[in-house]
Amino acid sequence: MRAGLLSLVLSAGSHAFASEDVAPQGQGSAGVGAPAAALDQIIETPMSVRKSRERAQRAVNELSRDIQDLKQSVVVLNKDLRVLEEDLLFPANTRFHVFLSLNVGEFFHLEGVELRLDNETIASYLYSEEERSALAKGGMHRLHLGNISAGEHTLSAFFIGQGPNGREYKRGSSLRFTKAQGPKYVELSIADSEARQQPEFSVREW
């Protein structure tokens, strides 16, 4: 009788332990599988794709504005640096500017200019078609920026190009001037003369 009862108790205990071992395994399997199943059902809708694109486009636009602002700041800074450099290299009391203006049509096609100060060449320049077009529209080219001492000086300009009927044309013009205190400005001017049917060259002070 006792042996039978002991056998029954042992059998019941073994069944209970087996049940406890199985239950946690089943629960653990369900816990891992649920998030994976949820992730599988998350998909991108047309609305979410559009919002993502809009956010990306706004970010690109903001970056473009920042880049443009930075470029503008660099341009302003470079301009300030050039002005500062000119002030340091070319003090106002000795500064000497030479500009060129062009108002010609059929009588002269400018190709280049040579500039001499007191018989010493200080500038030589060849003009492109784009530069000639800009000059013909009223622009001015700063041909030379340098220093010059006070006193008497002679500036000579030699213009090279094509004259009427495509002939090679070279013409010189000179100016004697006095450099006083303060900056000095001189303009080389080329213009058509309808009366004379040829170009006119002049060097004048400002």
C-alpha positions, 0 to 999 in steps of 0.5 A: 500500500505504501509502495503504491502511494509513493509511486503515485506521488512520484508520478504526479511530481514528475508530471508537474515538473514536465509541465513547468518545463514546457510552459516557459519555453512556449511563452518565450517563443511567443514573446520573440515572434511577436515583434518580428511579425509586427516589423514585417507588417510595417510598410511605407505608404505613399504618404510617408514616402512623400513626407520623407521626400519633402523633409529631404528637399527642405534640408537640401534647400536650407543647405543651398541657402547656407552655401549661398550665404557663405559664398556671398560672405566670401565675396565681400571678404575678398573685396575688403581684402583687395581694398586693404591690400591696395591701401597698403601697397598703393598709398593714396599720396602716391597712387596712380590709376590709368583707365581705358574707355572705348567708343568706336564703331566701324573705324577701329577694332582695338586689339591691344595697348602698351603703356609707358611712363617716363619711357618705361613700359608699365602695362601691356594688354591684349583685349578679347572680343568679350572685353571689347564688347563690354567696353563698347557698352560703356565699361572702363578697364583699369589698365594700370594701378601703381605708385608714382612720385610727385612732380612732372611725368610723361605718359604715353599710350600706343594703340594697336588694332585694325583701322578702316577697311581692315588695315593694320593700325598703330597710333600713339598719344602722350600726356605730360602731367604734374603729380601732386599730393593725393591719387592721380587718375588718367583716362585713355580714350578711343572714339570714332570721328565721323567728320574725319572718318577715322578713330581718335585717341586721347589721354586726359587727366581726371 
